[in-house]
């Protein structure tokens, strides 16, 4: 049984598939290049942001607050904000006096040294953890078994618009804290450094006197100075300057808000625009499906039918060739309709 339609279909579809494949290959190469360029730009900015976010100082200790949640993210809205609130409130009257003219309530008792030091160390711990935990991407200076793995796993999640928005929310809150309570926070750091230095001086002096007593009275002043400078003075030089640590962190927050976030948001938006515009993965899968459909029903099926008709005298329904035309032409119409709708959506010309 012969059919001119079946005989023509493989040739027609073979030519059209070749043209379509060439067109799609050009599109795929162009789209992939643009996507890869935007991805490389985003990765480059993320790498720079990660290096910028890595802290230069680590202060451990604190009052034992668990800053890392079970999913590896920083407990920002719980423990984190509570620490910031406590740090701001201890010497809040300093900012109230300067900005609002409200003097300190004389009936309020002065904070004790233990609270000042505990709050300061908790604050510094929070600040050192903030930029190295999700949604930020800084590199941690320490490794805590069982915790660091969770943190790194959480940070490895893709950068999305939601992640950028969460960063913006935290940076905005930190900026507000610094703008409204910078003097209180600096004073907190200064007082903590003074308290710890005084304690260290007492301990160093006691240790120094014990060393001298063990050595006896037969020791000259030069040797005493050498012992002090070598074994005891270094302990005092190692005291942390908490006010400097706090100031440097919040200065970094300001830079993050004014320079880092706009650049990061811009690169992420560009990459997202290219992803939405080209829709590379979905378009590629659809193209493979259409080509496979046309090849099976428009090229392979007619060849098999004609071969079987010649070899075993296969007889098919007269409407079968027309059915194959409809089935194999429909994908072209679908593609043309999508292209027409895409062109009409263009805003230029």
ZABAGU-126901 format. One record per residue: z, y, x of N, C-alpha, C in turn; residue in one letter. Coordinates in pm, whole numbers, plus 50000, padded with zeros to 5 digits. Example, Ala and Ser with C-alpha at 12.3 -4.5 7.8 and 13.67 -1.06 7.14 Angstrom:
ZABAGU-126901
507804943151319507804955051230507804967051320A 507084977551285507144989451367507875000351290S 
END
This chain:
ZABAGU-126901
500004988150085500005000050000500005012450089X 499015020650077498885032450161499355044850086X 499835054650164500285067350105500065078250207X 499225087950171498975098950265500225107350287X 501095107750184502335115350199503225109150305X 503405095850295504245088950394503645089850533X 502345089450542501705090350673501875104050735X 501965114450650502065128150701503495132350734X 504465126350664505855130750680506355129850825X 506185118750896506705118251033506145129151124X 504835131651110504225141851195504755155751162X 504825158851033505305172150990506755174251033X 507585164451001509005166151034509235165651184X 508475157851256508615157651401508365171351461X 507295178151411506995191651461508095201451423X 508535200851294509565210151247510905207751316X 511235194951338512495191951409512435197451551X 511275196151616511135201451751511315216551754X 510685223451655510825238051649512265241851620X 512865234951521514255237951486515215235251600X 514985224251673515845220951786515735231451896X 514505236051920514315246452022515005259351981X 514875262951854515535275051804517055273851815X 517565262351771519015260551775519525259951919X 518755254252009519175253752149519315267752207X 518355276552172518465290352217519695297252161X 519925294952031521115300651967522385295152030X 522415282052052523605275652107523925280952246X 522895282552329523125287552464523655301852460X 523055310152373523495324052362524915324852308X 525185317152201526505317452139527575312152235X 527255301352304528225295552396528525305152510X 527495312052559527695321652668528615332952623X 528365338352503529195349252453530625344552429X 530775332752369532115327452344532855324852474X 532145319452572532795316352699533195329152773X 532335339452763532685352252827533935358152763X 533985358052629535155363552562536395355152590X 536215341852600537345333052630537825335452774X 536905337152866537285339853005538035353253016X 537545363352943538235376252944539645374952888X 539765367352778541075365352717541995357752811X 541475347252874542295339452968542725347953088X 541805356553135542145365253246543265375053210X 543165380853091544205390153047545525382753026X 545465370652968546685362852946547345359353080X 546525356453181547085353453313547785365753371X 547145377353358547765389653407549025392953329X 548985390753199550165393253115551295383853154X 550945371253181551965361653223552635365853352X 551845370553448552415375153575553265387653554X 552785396753470553535409053441554845405853371X 554845395653284556025392453204557065384553282X 556695379153396557655371353474558755380353529X 560015377453500561105386153546561285385353697X 561825395953752562115396253896563585393353924X 564405393353819565835390853834566295381253728X 567125371853767567685362453670569205363353674X 569825365653559571275366053548571695354853454X 572405345153508572875334053425574245337053369X 574795327353302576155328953251576165333553108X 576735345153081576895349652945578055342552881X 578105342852748579235336552679578855322952622X 577795316952676577435303452633576535303052511X 576005314452467575105314252352573855306152384X 573475297852290572255289952308571075298052257X 570305303752349569205312652312567965305152269X 567815292652312566595285052284566805276052163X 565925277452064566005269251943565455255351969X 565585246751871565165232851888563665231351910X 562875240951861561425240051877560935246152007X 561855250852092561465256652220561245271652219X 561425278052104561255292652096562605299452110X 562565312252142563795320052155564355323052016X 565655321152001566305324051873566475339251861X 565375345851833565335360451835566075366551717X 565785362051598566375368151479567835364251459X 568315354051529569705350051518570525354951636X 570635346551738571455349751856570935362051928X 569625363251942569045374252018569435387951964X 569245390051834569575403051776571075405551772X 571855394951758573315396651762573775401751899X 573175396352006573525400952141573155415652158X 571965419452113571535433452124572455442652044X 572835438251926573735446351843575085448351913X 575645437551968576925438652039576805447952159X 575695446652234575515454952354575395469652317X 574725472652208574565486552166575855492552112X 576675484352050577815489651975579025492852062X 579155486652180580365488752261580545503352299X 579485509752345579545523952383578595532252297X 578485528552170577555535552081577905550352065X 579195553852081579605567752061578915577152160X 578485571752277577825580252377576545586152320X 575735577852257574475582752198574745590952074X 575775587351996576095595151877576505609351913X 577285610752022577705624052065576525632552107X 575595626452182574475634152236573465637752128X 573145628052042572035629951949572465635651814X 573695632351772574115636451638575375645251640X 575955647351759577145655651767578375649051707X 578395636151696579535628951637580455624451750X 581665629751761582555625951871583115611951852X 583645606551958584235593151952585505593451867X 585675583251788586875581951706588055578751798X 589045587551807590165585251901591015573151864X 590925568751739591745557451698591185544051744X 589925544151788589315531751834589795528351974X 590155515951993590625511652125589445509252218X 589685511652345588635509552444588345494752461X 587085491152480586745476952497587375471352623X 587825459052618588445453052735587365448652833X 587805446652958586865443253064586145430053038X 586845420352984586235407252959585085408252860X 585265416452756584205417952657583005425152717X 583285435452797582185442952860581355433752948X 582015425953032581285417153125580565406053051X 581225400052952580595389252878579365394052803X 579475405752738578345411252663577195415052755X 577525420952869576475425052963575715413053017X 576435402653055575775390853109574955383853000X 575445383752876574665378052767573395386052743X 573515399252752572335407852734571315405252844X 571775404552969570855402053080570215388153069X 571005378553022570435365352999569335365852893X 569585373152786568565374752681567315381452736X 567515392152813566375399452867565555390952963X 566235382553041565505374053136564775362753065X 565255358852946564615347952871563515352852778X 563575365552741562675370552636561205369152673X 560815374152790559405374352828558895360752875X 559785351052894559355337952943559435327252834X 559615331452711559655322052599558705326852490X 558315317652402557385320652293557925332352210X 557085341952170555615342152179555055348152308X 555925352052402555455357552529555005346052620X 554515349552739553905339252824554305340452970X 555435347252999555885348453137556345335153194X 556415334553326556825322353395558315323053427X 559035312753390560485312553410560825310853557X 561945316753600562395315753738563245303353762X 563735297253655564615285553669564075274253582X 564525262253615564145250453536565405243753486X 565485242253355566605235453292566065222853226X 566485211553274565975198753224566235197353075X 565185193553003565295191652859565065204152778X 565185215852842564975228652773563665235052817X 563455235552948562245241753001560995234852949X 561055221652932559895214252879559555218752738X 560595220752655560365225452518559775239452518X 560305248052606559835261852613558365262352655X 558025254752759556635254752808555685248852705X 556135238452634555295232452530555015242452418X 556035250052380555865260052275554935271252321X 555095275552446554245286452497552785282352513X 552525269252523551155264552542550325265252415X 550955268452303550195269952177549195281352191X 548055280452119547005290752133547505304552093X 546935314552158547245328352120546455331851995X 547185335151890546575338551762546985352651722X 546385357351612546765370551560548235370651521X 548705359551463550105358651422551035359651543X 550625353751653551455354251774551515368351830X 550385375251829550355389251874551245397751783X 551175395351653551995403151561553485400851584X 553855388551619555255385751649555695392951777X 554815393251876555115400651998555295415551967X 554395420951885554485435051849555795437951775X 556215428751691557465430751616558655431351711X 558695422551808559825422251901559805434351996X 558625437652044558505449152134558895461952062X 558485463351937558845475251860560345476251840X 560995464951814562435465051794563155468651924X 562705463052035563315466252164563115480852200X 561935486152170561665500352197562595509152115X 562815505251991563725512851905565155512251960X 565575500552006566915499252064567085508452184X 566065509252268566155517552388566125532352353X 565305536052257565195550052219566485555152155X 567175546552082568375550852010569675548252087X 569635539052186570895534952250570775533552401X 569865540952463569675538852607570915542652688X 571595553252652572765557352728573895547252713X 574045541952593575095531952570574825519252651X 573575515152657573235503052731573385505052883X 572985516852931573135519653074574615520253112X 575415526753028576855527553056577485513653054X 577035505252963577545491452958577265484353090X 576035485753141575695479553268576495485253384X 576665498453385577425504753493578875500153493X 579505499753375580895495453367581055481053409X 580125472553372580205458453411580085457053562X 579185464453622579045463953768580305468853837X 580905479453785582145484553843583275474353833X 583385468053717584455458153697584265446253790X 583045441153797582795429553881582955433054029X 582565445054067582725449054207584205450354243X 584995456054151586425457254177587065443554191X 586675434454104587205420854113586765414254243X 585505416354281584995410354404585705416254527X 586015429154523586715435454635588115429554650X 588795427454538590135421554543590055407354600X 589075399554554588935385954603588545385854750X 587635394854789587205395354929588355399655020X 589115409554975590245414155056591295403155070X 591555395954961592535385054966592055374055061X 590765370755052590215360355140590245364955286X 589995378055307590005383655442591425382955502X 592415386555421593795386155469594215371855501X 593775362355419594095348355447593455343755578X 592255348255602591565344555727592315350055847X 592765362555838593485368655948594825361655972X 595505357755863596795351155879596655337655947X 595545330955922595335317955986595025319556135X 594405330856171594025333056310595195338256394X 596235343256328597385348256403597255362956439X 598225367656520598265381856555597445385356678X 597055375456753596325378056878594815379756852X 594465390056775593065392656743592855407756743X 591845412456812591625426856823590865432256702X 590755445556695590115452256580588625449156572X 587995447656686586555444556686586285431056622X 587135421356651586965408056593587255408356443X 588275416256405588565417556262587365423456187X 586735433556249585565439856185584405430056175X 584245422056281583165412156278583395401856167X 584625397456152584945387756046584685393855909X 585085406355888584875412855760583375414655731X 582665419955830581235422655810580415409855792X 580865399055857580075386655855580385377955734X 581645376855697582015366955595582465372755462X 582815385355456583405390755333582625402455274X 582135411455359581345422655309580085418255235X 579355407655281578155403555209578395400155062X 579605395455029579885392454889579835405054804X 580255416054860580215428654785578795434054774X 578005431754877576615436554874575755428754775X 576225416954735575445408554643575745411354497X 576595421054470576935424154332575715429654257X 575525424854135574355428754054574515442954002X 573405450254004573355463653945572805462153804X 573695460153709573275457053572572555468753507X 572985480753535572305492453477570845493053522X 570605489953649569235489753700568425478653635X 569035466953621568335455653559567945459053415X 568885464853341568615468353201567525479153192X 567615489453277566625500253275565235495053309X 565145486753413563845481353452563245472853341X 564075465053273563535456753164562955465453053X 563715475353009563225483352897562045492252939X 561965496053066560765502853114559555493553105X 559785480753135558705471053122558285469352977X 559255470052887558945469252743558035480852703X 558325492752754557485504352722556075502552773X 555935497352896554605494752951553905484052868X 554645474052826554075463352744553535469052613X 554285478152554553855483852426552655493052442X 552655501152547551625511452562550355506352628X 550455496352716549275492052791548905477452770X 549905468652776549605454352771549155450052632X 549925453752531549595449452395548225454252348X 547855467052370546505471052329545405463052397X 545545460552527544525452852599544475438552549X 545635432452530545685418752482545125417652341X 545475426952256544975426852118543465428752114X 542955437452200541515439952205540745427452247X 541225420652353540545408552399540615397452295X 541775395952232541905385652128541015388552009X 540935401251968540075404951855538605402451887X 538185405852010536795403452050536475388552046X 537375380452098537145365952097537115360651954X 538005365551871538045360951732536775365151657X 536265377251686535035381951622533855372851658X 533745369351787532665360351829532815346551766X 534045341651756534265328551693533845328851547X 534225339451475533875340351333532385343051315X 531805350951404530385354451390529485342451415X 529755335151522528895323851556529345310851490X 530645309451468531155297251406530545285051475X 530665284851607529885275951692530095261151658X 531325256951646531615242851622531055238251488X 531325245751382530845241951249529325242051243X 528725252451303527265253451301526625242051378X 527195238251491526645227251571526725213951496X 527865211351435528025198851358527045198451242X 526885209951173525935210651061524515208251109X 524155214051224522805212251277522535197551310X 523495190851371523335176551402523165168351275X 523935171651172523835164251046522455166150981X 521975178650982520665181450921519555174350999X 519595175251131518565168651213518595153651191X 519805147951188519915133551166519395129551029X 519705137450927519235134750791517715134950784X 517135145550840515675146750835515015135750917X 515585132451032514995122051116515015108351047X 516145105250981516265092150916515325091150797X 515345101350709514575100450585513155106150597X 512925114750694511605120950704510735115150813X 511325108350912510545102551021510695087451024X 511905082951035512145068551052511805060550926X 512245065350809512005057850685510515056350654X 509695067250660508255065250636507605055550735X 507985056250862507405047050960507745032650925X 509005030150887509415016550850508685011750725X 508575020650626507895016650503506425013350528X 505735021650606504335019050636504165006350717X 505105004050810505034991850889505254979450805X 506234979950716506504968450628505354966250530X 504734977150486503604975650395502444968550464X 502244971550591501144965050664501474950750703X 502734947850733503104934550783503454924650674X 504174929150572504634919750467504174924050328X 503224933550323502694938250195503784943650103X 504704951350162505764957350082505174967449984X 505654966949860505194976049755506394984449711X 506244997649710507335006349667506935013949542X 507905020149480507665027749358506795039849389X 505875043249302504965054449329505685067849351X 506885069049294507615081649309508395082549440X 508475071449515509255071449638508775081949738X 507465083449764507035093849859507455107849816X 507405110549685507805123649637509325125649649X 510045114749628511495115349646511835118549792X 511115112249886511365114950027510995129250064X 509955134650002509595148650026510745157849985X 511265155449865512355163949815513595162749904X 513925150249937515135147850017515025154050155X 513845153850214513695158850351513345173750358X 512825179350249512525193650248513755201850209X 514655195850129515855202950084516665208950199X 516875201750313517635207850423516975220450479X 515615220650483514945232750530515225244550437X 515155241850307515425252450210516855257550222X 517775248150247519185251950263519365260850385X 518735257150498518835265150620518195278750601X 517035279050540516355291850518517165300950426X 517795294950324518625302850233519805308950308X 520445301150395521575306350472521135317250568X 519995315450634519485325650724519155338550649X 518545337150531518205348950451519465356450410X 520475349150368521735355650328522405362350448X 522305355850566522885361750685522185374650724X 520845374550717520085386650752520395397950655X 520525394750527520815405050426522205411150448X 523085403650510524455408650533524535418150651X 523455419050733523475427950847523595442450800X 524375450150873524615464050832523615473750896X 522805469250988521865478351054520495477350990X 519745488451003518345489050962518105484550823X 
END
